[in-house]
Protein backbone atom coordinates (compact mmCIF):
# COMPACT_ATOMS: atom_id res chain seq x y z
CA UNK A 1 0.00 0.00 0.00
CA UNK A 2 1.09 3.53 -0.67
CA UNK A 3 1.54 5.90 2.24
CA UNK A 4 -1.43 8.09 3.10
CA UNK A 5 -1.58 11.36 5.03
CA UNK A 6 -4.15 12.71 7.47
CA UNK A 7 -3.86 15.45 10.10
CA UNK A 8 -0.24 16.02 9.12
CA UNK A 9 0.62 12.37 9.78
CA UNK A 10 2.26 10.22 7.13
CA UNK A 11 0.76 6.78 7.67
CA UNK A 12 1.88 3.42 6.34
CA UNK A 13 -1.73 2.51 5.52
CA UNK A 14 -5.26 4.01 5.75
CA UNK A 15 -6.47 1.82 8.65
CA UNK A 16 -6.76 3.71 11.95
CA UNK A 17 -7.96 2.18 15.22
CA UNK A 18 -10.74 4.37 16.58
CA UNK A 19 -11.35 5.66 20.08
CA UNK A 20 -12.89 3.38 22.72
CA UNK A 21 -12.36 1.03 25.64
CA UNK A 22 -9.71 -0.87 23.69
CA UNK A 23 -7.56 2.26 23.39
CA UNK A 24 -7.68 3.22 27.07
CA UNK A 25 -4.37 1.46 27.86
CA UNK A 26 -0.88 2.30 26.71
CA UNK A 27 0.03 -1.34 26.17
CA UNK A 28 -2.96 -1.92 23.88
CA UNK A 29 -2.14 1.15 21.81
CA UNK A 30 1.49 0.12 21.40
CA UNK A 31 0.51 -3.42 20.48
CA UNK A 32 -2.04 -2.26 17.90
CA UNK A 33 0.65 -0.15 16.27
CA UNK A 34 3.10 -3.06 16.35
CA UNK A 35 0.47 -5.14 14.55
CA UNK A 36 0.39 -2.56 11.75
CA UNK A 37 -2.34 0.00 12.46
CA UNK A 38 -1.71 3.19 10.51
CA UNK A 39 -2.52 5.17 13.66
CA UNK A 40 -4.49 4.80 16.89
CA UNK A 41 -6.92 7.23 18.54
CA UNK A 42 -6.92 7.20 22.34
CA UNK A 43 -10.05 6.76 24.41
CA UNK A 44 -11.49 10.22 24.97
CA UNK A 45 -9.57 12.19 27.61
CA UNK A 46 -11.75 14.45 29.77
CA UNK A 47 -10.74 16.79 32.62
CA UNK A 48 -13.60 15.55 34.83
CA UNK A 49 -14.90 12.18 33.63
CA UNK A 50 -18.03 10.81 35.30
CA UNK A 51 -17.38 8.88 38.48
CA UNK A 52 -19.07 5.59 39.36
CA UNK A 53 -20.43 5.14 35.84
CA UNK A 54 -21.30 1.54 35.03
CA UNK A 55 -19.62 1.18 31.65
CA UNK A 56 -21.05 -1.76 29.78
CA UNK A 57 -21.28 -3.15 26.28
CA UNK A 58 -23.99 -5.33 24.78
CA UNK A 59 -23.16 -7.46 21.79
CA UNK A 60 -25.94 -7.59 19.21
CA UNK A 61 -26.39 -9.96 16.24
CA UNK A 62 -25.14 -7.02 14.17
CA UNK A 63 -22.91 -4.61 16.06
CA UNK A 64 -22.81 -3.44 19.64
CA UNK A 65 -24.45 -1.07 22.12
CA UNK A 66 -22.26 0.59 24.71
CA UNK A 67 -22.86 2.82 27.71
CA UNK A 68 -19.29 4.09 27.90
CA UNK A 69 -18.20 7.72 27.89
CA UNK A 70 -14.69 8.95 28.67
CA UNK A 71 -11.44 7.54 29.99
CA UNK A 72 -11.43 7.25 33.76
CA UNK A 73 -7.68 7.87 33.75
CA UNK A 74 -6.52 11.31 34.83
CA UNK A 75 -5.30 14.01 32.50
CA UNK A 76 -1.87 13.83 34.15
CA UNK A 77 -1.73 10.11 33.42
CA UNK A 78 -2.51 10.73 29.77
CA UNK A 79 -0.03 13.60 29.46
CA UNK A 80 2.71 11.22 30.64
CA UNK A 81 1.59 8.48 28.23
CA UNK A 82 1.26 10.86 25.27
CA UNK A 83 4.73 12.22 25.97
CA UNK A 84 6.07 8.65 25.85
CA UNK A 85 4.33 8.03 22.52
CA UNK A 86 5.74 11.27 21.10
CA UNK A 87 9.27 10.38 22.20
CA UNK A 88 8.90 7.14 20.26
CA UNK A 89 7.41 9.03 17.29
CA UNK A 90 4.27 6.90 17.30
CA UNK A 91 1.21 7.98 15.25
CA UNK A 92 -1.20 8.39 18.16
CA UNK A 93 -4.10 10.84 17.94
CA UNK A 94 -5.46 12.15 21.24
CA UNK A 95 -9.25 12.15 21.54
CA UNK A 96 -10.38 15.02 23.78
CA UNK A 97 -13.56 16.48 25.23
CA UNK A 98 -14.54 18.77 28.12
CA UNK A 99 -17.63 20.33 29.60
CA UNK A 100 -17.07 23.74 27.98
CA UNK A 101 -15.22 25.03 24.92
CA UNK A 102 -12.76 26.91 27.15
CA UNK A 103 -11.95 23.76 29.12
CA UNK A 104 -11.46 21.77 25.94
CA UNK A 105 -9.14 24.43 24.55
CA UNK A 106 -7.08 24.41 27.75
CA UNK A 107 -6.85 20.62 27.63
CA UNK A 108 -5.71 20.75 23.99
CA UNK A 109 -3.00 23.25 24.91
CA UNK A 110 -1.73 20.92 27.64
CA UNK A 111 -1.73 17.96 25.26
CA UNK A 112 0.24 19.94 22.68
CA UNK A 113 3.11 20.29 25.18
CA UNK A 114 3.58 16.50 25.13
CA UNK A 115 4.51 16.45 21.46
CA UNK A 116 1.31 14.63 20.52
CA UNK A 117 0.91 15.18 16.75
CA UNK A 118 -2.86 15.51 16.31
CA UNK A 119 -6.23 15.74 18.03
CA UNK A 120 -9.72 14.35 17.56
CA UNK A 121 -12.46 16.31 19.33
CA UNK A 122 -14.94 13.79 20.72
CA UNK A 123 -17.80 16.24 21.18
CA UNK A 124 -20.58 13.88 20.03
CA UNK A 125 -20.84 11.39 22.87
CA UNK A 126 -24.53 10.49 23.24
CA UNK A 127 -24.05 8.56 26.50
CA UNK A 128 -24.01 11.67 28.66
CA UNK A 129 -27.07 12.51 30.74
CA UNK A 130 -28.48 14.94 28.21
CA UNK A 131 -27.81 12.72 25.21
CA UNK A 132 -26.36 13.77 21.89
CA UNK A 133 -25.90 17.53 21.53
CA UNK A 134 -23.68 18.02 18.51
CA UNK A 135 -26.71 18.62 16.24
CA UNK A 136 -26.29 22.32 16.94
CA UNK A 137 -23.85 23.89 14.45
CA UNK A 138 -23.21 26.73 16.90
CA UNK A 139 -22.01 24.21 19.48
CA UNK A 140 -19.72 22.55 16.95
CA UNK A 141 -18.29 25.93 15.97
CA UNK A 142 -17.78 26.99 19.59
CA UNK A 143 -15.82 23.90 20.57
CA UNK A 144 -13.79 23.86 17.36
CA UNK A 145 -12.94 27.56 17.19
CA UNK A 146 -12.03 27.83 20.88
CA UNK A 147 -9.73 24.83 20.58
CA UNK A 148 -8.18 26.17 17.39
CA UNK A 149 -7.43 29.46 19.18
CA UNK A 150 -5.28 27.66 21.76
CA UNK A 151 -3.40 25.06 19.71
CA UNK A 152 -1.66 24.73 16.37
CA UNK A 153 -2.14 20.95 16.29
CA UNK A 154 -4.19 19.47 13.44
CA UNK A 155 -7.77 18.83 14.59
CA UNK A 156 -10.43 16.39 13.46
CA UNK A 157 -13.93 16.95 14.81
CA UNK A 158 -15.85 13.73 15.40
CA UNK A 159 -19.51 14.10 14.46
CA UNK A 160 -22.48 11.77 14.32
CA UNK A 161 -24.37 11.35 11.08
CA UNK A 162 -27.95 12.55 10.98
CA UNK A 163 -30.02 15.65 10.40
CA UNK A 164 -28.07 18.80 9.64
CA UNK A 165 -24.75 17.04 9.11
CA UNK A 166 -23.69 19.34 6.26
CA UNK A 167 -24.28 22.41 8.44
CA UNK A 168 -22.34 20.86 11.34
CA UNK A 169 -19.45 19.98 9.04
CA UNK A 170 -19.40 23.51 7.67
CA UNK A 171 -19.42 24.81 11.26
CA UNK A 172 -16.38 22.64 12.01
CA UNK A 173 -14.66 24.02 8.91
CA UNK A 174 -15.47 27.60 9.92
CA UNK A 175 -14.07 26.88 13.37
CA UNK A 176 -10.74 25.77 11.95
CA UNK A 177 -11.03 21.97 11.72
CA UNK A 178 -8.48 20.18 9.56
CA UNK A 179 -10.68 17.08 9.15
CA UNK A 180 -13.87 15.46 10.38
CA UNK A 181 -14.44 11.93 11.65
CA UNK A 182 -17.74 10.39 10.53
CA UNK A 183 -19.48 8.91 12.34
CA UNK A 184 -19.62 8.70 16.09
CA UNK A 185 -22.11 6.19 17.50
CA UNK A 186 -25.79 6.84 16.92
CA UNK A 187 -28.71 6.29 19.27
CA UNK A 188 -29.63 2.63 19.60
CA UNK A 189 -31.61 0.34 21.87
CA UNK A 190 -32.34 -3.35 22.37
CA UNK A 191 -35.23 -4.98 24.22
CA UNK A 192 -34.59 -7.81 26.66
CA UNK A 193 -36.61 -10.89 25.64
CA UNK A 194 -37.00 -11.87 29.30
CA UNK A 195 -38.05 -8.56 30.87
CA UNK A 196 -39.38 -6.56 27.93
CA UNK A 197 -37.31 -3.63 29.18
CA UNK A 198 -34.51 -1.84 27.36
CA UNK A 199 -31.15 -3.53 27.71
CA UNK A 200 -28.54 -1.46 29.59
CA UNK A 201 -31.43 0.55 31.01
CA UNK A 202 -31.90 3.01 28.18
CA UNK A 203 -30.78 4.36 24.81
CA UNK A 204 -27.04 4.28 24.22
CA UNK A 205 -24.46 4.32 21.44
CA UNK A 206 -24.83 1.85 18.57
CA UNK A 207 -21.79 0.91 16.50
CA UNK A 208 -21.17 -1.82 13.97
CA UNK A 209 -22.06 -2.96 10.44
CA UNK A 210 -25.47 -1.25 10.46
CA UNK A 211 -23.71 2.12 10.43
CA UNK A 212 -21.64 1.54 7.33
CA UNK A 213 -24.23 2.19 4.56
CA UNK A 214 -25.41 5.30 6.40
CA UNK A 215 -21.91 6.73 6.76
CA UNK A 216 -20.98 5.81 3.18
CA UNK A 217 -24.00 7.80 2.00
CA UNK A 218 -23.10 10.74 4.23
CA UNK A 219 -19.51 10.91 2.98
CA UNK A 220 -20.60 10.58 -0.65
CA UNK A 221 -23.16 13.36 -0.22
CA UNK A 222 -20.62 15.68 1.41
CA UNK A 223 -18.25 15.18 -1.53
CA UNK A 224 -21.09 15.67 -4.01
CA UNK A 225 -21.88 18.98 -2.35
CA UNK A 226 -18.32 20.19 -2.76
CA UNK A 227 -17.00 19.71 0.77
CA UNK A 228 -13.39 18.62 0.31
CA UNK A 229 -12.25 18.61 3.95
CA UNK A 230 -10.38 15.38 4.76
CA UNK A 231 -12.66 12.71 6.24
CA UNK A 232 -11.90 9.79 8.52
CA UNK A 233 -14.66 7.29 7.72
CA UNK A 234 -15.85 5.38 10.75
CA UNK A 235 -18.62 2.84 11.18
CA UNK A 236 -18.94 -0.87 10.50
CA UNK A 237 -15.39 -1.55 9.31
CA UNK A 238 -14.68 -5.25 9.73
CA UNK A 239 -12.83 -6.11 6.51
CA UNK A 240 -10.51 -4.73 3.88
CA UNK A 241 -13.53 -4.44 1.60
CA UNK A 242 -15.08 -2.01 4.08
CA UNK A 243 -11.91 0.09 4.09
CA UNK A 244 -11.85 0.14 0.28
CA UNK A 245 -15.52 1.15 0.17
CA UNK A 246 -14.89 4.13 2.44
CA UNK A 247 -11.99 5.27 0.28
CA UNK A 248 -14.08 4.83 -2.85
CA UNK A 249 -16.77 7.27 -1.70
CA UNK A 250 -14.25 9.93 -0.71
CA UNK A 251 -12.91 9.19 2.78
CA UNK A 252 -9.17 9.66 3.20
CA UNK A 253 -8.79 6.90 5.78
CA UNK A 254 -11.04 4.46 7.64
CA UNK A 255 -11.29 3.87 11.37
CA UNK A 256 -11.98 0.41 12.77
CA UNK A 257 -13.15 -0.22 16.29
CA UNK A 258 -16.17 -2.45 17.10
CA UNK A 259 -14.86 -5.43 15.11
CA UNK A 260 -11.73 -5.43 17.28
CA UNK A 261 -13.76 -6.47 20.32
CA UNK A 262 -13.43 -9.99 18.91
CA UNK A 263 -9.84 -11.30 18.63
CA UNK A 264 -8.49 -7.76 18.63
CA UNK A 265 -5.01 -8.22 17.19
CA UNK A 266 -5.86 -11.08 14.83
CA UNK A 267 -8.84 -9.14 13.48
CA UNK A 268 -6.70 -6.07 12.86
CA UNK A 269 -4.07 -8.13 11.04
CA UNK A 270 -6.75 -9.71 8.85
CA UNK A 271 -8.26 -6.33 7.95
CA UNK A 272 -4.82 -4.97 7.10
CA UNK A 273 -4.01 -7.97 4.89
CA UNK A 274 -7.32 -7.66 3.07
CA UNK A 275 -6.79 -3.92 2.63
CA UNK A 276 -3.36 -4.52 1.12
CA UNK A 277 -4.98 -6.77 -1.47
CA UNK A 278 -7.58 -4.17 -2.43
CA UNK A 279 -6.00 -0.75 -1.97
CA UNK A 280 -2.97 0.90 -3.50
CA UNK A 281 -1.05 0.77 -6.77
CA UNK A 282 -2.32 -2.73 -7.60
CA UNK A 283 -5.70 -2.43 -5.91
CA UNK A 284 -9.14 -1.29 -6.91
CA UNK A 285 -9.71 1.65 -4.55
CA UNK A 286 -7.95 5.02 -4.64
CA UNK A 287 -6.07 6.41 -1.65
CA UNK A 288 -6.96 10.00 -2.41
CA UNK A 289 -10.35 11.62 -2.15
CA UNK A 290 -12.07 12.70 -5.27
CA UNK A 291 -15.40 14.01 -6.43
CA UNK A 292 -17.86 11.09 -6.84
CA UNK A 293 -18.71 10.28 -10.41
CA UNK A 294 -21.61 12.34 -11.66
CA UNK A 295 -21.18 14.98 -8.95
CA UNK A 296 -22.42 18.46 -9.66
CA UNK A 297 -21.35 21.28 -7.40
C-alpha positions as CSV (number, residue, x, y, z in Angstrom):
1,X,0.0,0.0,0.0
2,X,1.1,3.5,-0.7
3,X,1.5,5.9,2.2
4,X,-1.4,8.1,3.1
5,X,-1.6,11.4,5.0
6,X,-4.1,12.7,7.5
7,X,-3.9,15.4,10.1
8,X,-0.2,16.0,9.1
9,X,0.6,12.4,9.8
10,X,2.3,10.2,7.1
11,X,0.8,6.8,7.7
12,X,1.9,3.4,6.3
13,X,-1.7,2.5,5.5
14,X,-5.3,4.0,5.7
15,X,-6.5,1.8,8.7
16,X,-6.8,3.7,11.9
17,X,-8.0,2.2,15.2
18,X,-10.7,4.4,16.6
19,X,-11.3,5.7,20.1
20,X,-12.9,3.4,22.7
21,X,-12.4,1.0,25.6
22,X,-9.7,-0.9,23.7
23,X,-7.6,2.3,23.4
24,X,-7.7,3.2,27.1
25,X,-4.4,1.5,27.9
26,X,-0.9,2.3,26.7
27,X,0.0,-1.3,26.2
28,X,-3.0,-1.9,23.9
29,X,-2.1,1.2,21.8
30,X,1.5,0.1,21.4
31,X,0.5,-3.4,20.5
32,X,-2.0,-2.3,17.9
33,X,0.6,-0.1,16.3
34,X,3.1,-3.1,16.3
35,X,0.5,-5.1,14.5
36,X,0.4,-2.6,11.8
37,X,-2.3,0.0,12.5
38,X,-1.7,3.2,10.5
39,X,-2.5,5.2,13.7
40,X,-4.5,4.8,16.9
41,X,-6.9,7.2,18.5
42,X,-6.9,7.2,22.3
43,X,-10.1,6.8,24.4
44,X,-11.5,10.2,25.0
45,X,-9.6,12.2,27.6
46,X,-11.7,14.4,29.8
47,X,-10.7,16.8,32.6
48,X,-13.6,15.6,34.8
49,X,-14.9,12.2,33.6
50,X,-18.0,10.8,35.3
51,X,-17.4,8.9,38.5
52,X,-19.1,5.6,39.4
53,X,-20.4,5.1,35.8
54,X,-21.3,1.5,35.0
55,X,-19.6,1.2,31.7
56,X,-21.0,-1.8,29.8
57,X,-21.3,-3.2,26.3
58,X,-24.0,-5.3,24.8
59,X,-23.2,-7.5,21.8
60,X,-25.9,-7.6,19.2
61,X,-26.4,-10.0,16.2
62,X,-25.1,-7.0,14.2
63,X,-22.9,-4.6,16.1
64,X,-22.8,-3.4,19.6
65,X,-24.4,-1.1,22.1
66,X,-22.3,0.6,24.7
67,X,-22.9,2.8,27.7
68,X,-19.3,4.1,27.9
69,X,-18.2,7.7,27.9
70,X,-14.7,9.0,28.7
71,X,-11.4,7.5,30.0
72,X,-11.4,7.3,33.8
73,X,-7.7,7.9,33.8
74,X,-6.5,11.3,34.8
75,X,-5.3,14.0,32.5
76,X,-1.9,13.8,34.2
77,X,-1.7,10.1,33.4
78,X,-2.5,10.7,29.8
79,X,0.0,13.6,29.5
80,X,2.7,11.2,30.6
81,X,1.6,8.5,28.2
82,X,1.3,10.9,25.3
83,X,4.7,12.2,26.0
84,X,6.1,8.7,25.9
85,X,4.3,8.0,22.5
86,X,5.7,11.3,21.1
87,X,9.3,10.4,22.2
88,X,8.9,7.1,20.3
89,X,7.4,9.0,17.3
90,X,4.3,6.9,17.3
91,X,1.2,8.0,15.3
92,X,-1.2,8.4,18.2
93,X,-4.1,10.8,17.9
94,X,-5.5,12.2,21.2
95,X,-9.2,12.2,21.5
96,X,-10.4,15.0,23.8
97,X,-13.6,16.5,25.2
98,X,-14.5,18.8,28.1
99,X,-17.6,20.3,29.6
100,X,-17.1,23.7,28.0
101,X,-15.2,25.0,24.9
102,X,-12.8,26.9,27.1
103,X,-11.9,23.8,29.1
104,X,-11.5,21.8,25.9
105,X,-9.1,24.4,24.5
106,X,-7.1,24.4,27.7
107,X,-6.8,20.6,27.6
108,X,-5.7,20.8,24.0
109,X,-3.0,23.3,24.9
110,X,-1.7,20.9,27.6
111,X,-1.7,18.0,25.3
112,X,0.2,19.9,22.7
113,X,3.1,20.3,25.2
114,X,3.6,16.5,25.1
115,X,4.5,16.4,21.5
116,X,1.3,14.6,20.5
117,X,0.9,15.2,16.7
118,X,-2.9,15.5,16.3
119,X,-6.2,15.7,18.0
120,X,-9.7,14.4,17.6
121,X,-12.5,16.3,19.3
122,X,-14.9,13.8,20.7
123,X,-17.8,16.2,21.2
124,X,-20.6,13.9,20.0
125,X,-20.8,11.4,22.9
126,X,-24.5,10.5,23.2
127,X,-24.0,8.6,26.5
128,X,-24.0,11.7,28.7
129,X,-27.1,12.5,30.7
130,X,-28.5,14.9,28.2
131,X,-27.8,12.7,25.2
132,X,-26.4,13.8,21.9
133,X,-25.9,17.5,21.5
134,X,-23.7,18.0,18.5
135,X,-26.7,18.6,16.2
136,X,-26.3,22.3,16.9
137,X,-23.8,23.9,14.5
138,X,-23.2,26.7,16.9
139,X,-22.0,24.2,19.5
140,X,-19.7,22.6,16.9
141,X,-18.3,25.9,16.0
142,X,-17.8,27.0,19.6
143,X,-15.8,23.9,20.6
144,X,-13.8,23.9,17.4
145,X,-12.9,27.6,17.2
146,X,-12.0,27.8,20.9
147,X,-9.7,24.8,20.6
148,X,-8.2,26.2,17.4
149,X,-7.4,29.5,19.2
150,X,-5.3,27.7,21.8
151,X,-3.4,25.1,19.7
152,X,-1.7,24.7,16.4
153,X,-2.1,21.0,16.3
154,X,-4.2,19.5,13.4
155,X,-7.8,18.8,14.6
156,X,-10.4,16.4,13.5
157,X,-13.9,16.9,14.8
158,X,-15.8,13.7,15.4
159,X,-19.5,14.1,14.5
160,X,-22.5,11.8,14.3
161,X,-24.4,11.4,11.1
162,X,-28.0,12.6,11.0
163,X,-30.0,15.6,10.4
164,X,-28.1,18.8,9.6
165,X,-24.8,17.0,9.1
166,X,-23.7,19.3,6.3
167,X,-24.3,22.4,8.4
168,X,-22.3,20.9,11.3
169,X,-19.4,20.0,9.0
170,X,-19.4,23.5,7.7
171,X,-19.4,24.8,11.3
172,X,-16.4,22.6,12.0
173,X,-14.7,24.0,8.9
174,X,-15.5,27.6,9.9
175,X,-14.1,26.9,13.4
176,X,-10.7,25.8,11.9
177,X,-11.0,22.0,11.7
178,X,-8.5,20.2,9.6
179,X,-10.7,17.1,9.2
180,X,-13.9,15.5,10.4
181,X,-14.4,11.9,11.6
182,X,-17.7,10.4,10.5
183,X,-19.5,8.9,12.3
184,X,-19.6,8.7,16.1
185,X,-22.1,6.2,17.5
186,X,-25.8,6.8,16.9
187,X,-28.7,6.3,19.3
188,X,-29.6,2.6,19.6
189,X,-31.6,0.3,21.9
190,X,-32.3,-3.3,22.4
191,X,-35.2,-5.0,24.2
192,X,-34.6,-7.8,26.7
193,X,-36.6,-10.9,25.6
194,X,-37.0,-11.9,29.3
195,X,-38.1,-8.6,30.9
196,X,-39.4,-6.6,27.9
197,X,-37.3,-3.6,29.2
198,X,-34.5,-1.8,27.4
199,X,-31.1,-3.5,27.7
200,X,-28.5,-1.5,29.6
201,X,-31.4,0.5,31.0
202,X,-31.9,3.0,28.2
203,X,-30.8,4.4,24.8
204,X,-27.0,4.3,24.2
205,X,-24.5,4.3,21.4
206,X,-24.8,1.8,18.6
207,X,-21.8,0.9,16.5
208,X,-21.2,-1.8,14.0
209,X,-22.1,-3.0,10.4
210,X,-25.5,-1.2,10.5
211,X,-23.7,2.1,10.4
212,X,-21.6,1.5,7.3
213,X,-24.2,2.2,4.6
214,X,-25.4,5.3,6.4
215,X,-21.9,6.7,6.8
216,X,-21.0,5.8,3.2
217,X,-24.0,7.8,2.0
218,X,-23.1,10.7,4.2
219,X,-19.5,10.9,3.0
220,X,-20.6,10.6,-0.6
221,X,-23.2,13.4,-0.2
222,X,-20.6,15.7,1.4
223,X,-18.3,15.2,-1.5
224,X,-21.1,15.7,-4.0
225,X,-21.9,19.0,-2.4
226,X,-18.3,20.2,-2.8
227,X,-17.0,19.7,0.8
228,X,-13.4,18.6,0.3
229,X,-12.3,18.6,4.0
230,X,-10.4,15.4,4.8
231,X,-12.7,12.7,6.2
232,X,-11.9,9.8,8.5
233,X,-14.7,7.3,7.7
234,X,-15.8,5.4,10.8
235,X,-18.6,2.8,11.2
236,X,-18.9,-0.9,10.5
237,X,-15.4,-1.5,9.3
238,X,-14.7,-5.2,9.7
239,X,-12.8,-6.1,6.5
240,X,-10.5,-4.7,3.9
241,X,-13.5,-4.4,1.6
242,X,-15.1,-2.0,4.1
243,X,-11.9,0.1,4.1
244,X,-11.9,0.1,0.3
245,X,-15.5,1.2,0.2
246,X,-14.9,4.1,2.4
247,X,-12.0,5.3,0.3
248,X,-14.1,4.8,-2.9
249,X,-16.8,7.3,-1.7
250,X,-14.3,9.9,-0.7
251,X,-12.9,9.2,2.8
252,X,-9.2,9.7,3.2
253,X,-8.8,6.9,5.8
254,X,-11.0,4.5,7.6
255,X,-11.3,3.9,11.4
256,X,-12.0,0.4,12.8
257,X,-13.2,-0.2,16.3
258,X,-16.2,-2.4,17.1
259,X,-14.9,-5.4,15.1
260,X,-11.7,-5.4,17.3
261,X,-13.8,-6.5,20.3
262,X,-13.4,-10.0,18.9
263,X,-9.8,-11.3,18.6
264,X,-8.5,-7.8,18.6
265,X,-5.0,-8.2,17.2
266,X,-5.9,-11.1,14.8
267,X,-8.8,-9.1,13.5
268,X,-6.7,-6.1,12.9
269,X,-4.1,-8.1,11.0
270,X,-6.8,-9.7,8.8
271,X,-8.3,-6.3,8.0
272,X,-4.8,-5.0,7.1
273,X,-4.0,-8.0,4.9
274,X,-7.3,-7.7,3.1
275,X,-6.8,-3.9,2.6
276,X,-3.4,-4.5,1.1
277,X,-5.0,-6.8,-1.5
278,X,-7.6,-4.2,-2.4
279,X,-6.0,-0.7,-2.0
280,X,-3.0,0.9,-3.5
281,X,-1.0,0.8,-6.8
282,X,-2.3,-2.7,-7.6
283,X,-5.7,-2.4,-5.9
284,X,-9.1,-1.3,-6.9
285,X,-9.7,1.6,-4.6
286,X,-8.0,5.0,-4.6
287,X,-6.1,6.4,-1.6
288,X,-7.0,10.0,-2.4
289,X,-10.4,11.6,-2.2
290,X,-12.1,12.7,-5.3
291,X,-15.4,14.0,-6.4
292,X,-17.9,11.1,-6.8
293,X,-18.7,10.3,-10.4
294,X,-21.6,12.3,-11.7
295,X,-21.2,15.0,-9.0
296,X,-22.4,18.5,-9.7
297,X,-21.3,21.3,-7.4
